[in-house]
Amino acid sequence: PAAAVLEFHCCPTALWNEDRTQCVFNGAMRALLGFYENDFSANQDLWLTRVDPSDRERLLASWRNLRIGDEPTVCRYRLMPFGGGVAIELEETALRFAVEGDEKSAILSRYTAAEALRHGPTRVHSLVHKTGTGMQPVRGEVDLLRLAGEPPQRAFDSITAGIESIHNFV
């Protein structure tokens, strides 16, 4: 169930256990890094071994602060993708929350590649946002017409299906 919920996040996201030895990634996370959850079963220190050595202490300090505090933490560091290549500068925003009462906790981490931070929204993101925003009034007008009883049901169903298709695509 956690994996399905994480897919609702459009940015790279991971759900970690308290000691960060087990995790669940969403598809965006797998695509960004090339890591898979089962990679951690072979090497529980995999994440830290891929962090640039000069960034490790900062990351570990961020993780310690997260364990003892109630506030989210934000940390920037460089991570080597699984297949090798050039390190990716990540910004990790992490939040600890209780599970199974107060006995255990989990960590939800959202990752942003520094390239995205520097350049802001891309043209594609802008197009998606504008398309979604433009479809909202159309959907509202169709709903009003339906209440007024104007369009035939078949036409209404066709229009609604088209709007839903575009909305799901966006």
ZIWOHU-V742476 format. One record per run of one state. SS is the DSSP state (~ for helix, > for strand, _ for the rest). FROM is the first residue (numbers start at 1). TO is the last residue. If there is no record, write none. Layout:
SS&FROM&TO + SS&FROM&TO
This chain:
_&1&1 + ~&2&6 + _&7&12 + >&13&17 + _&18&22 + >&23&25 + _&26&26 + ~&27&33 + _&34&38 + ~&39&42 + _&43&45 + ~&46&50 + >&51&51 + _&52&55 + ~&56&68 + _&69&72 + >&73&79 + _&80&87 + >&88&99 + _&100&103 + >&104&113 + ~&114&119 + _&120&122 + ~&123&148 + _&149&152 + ~&153&169 + _&170&170
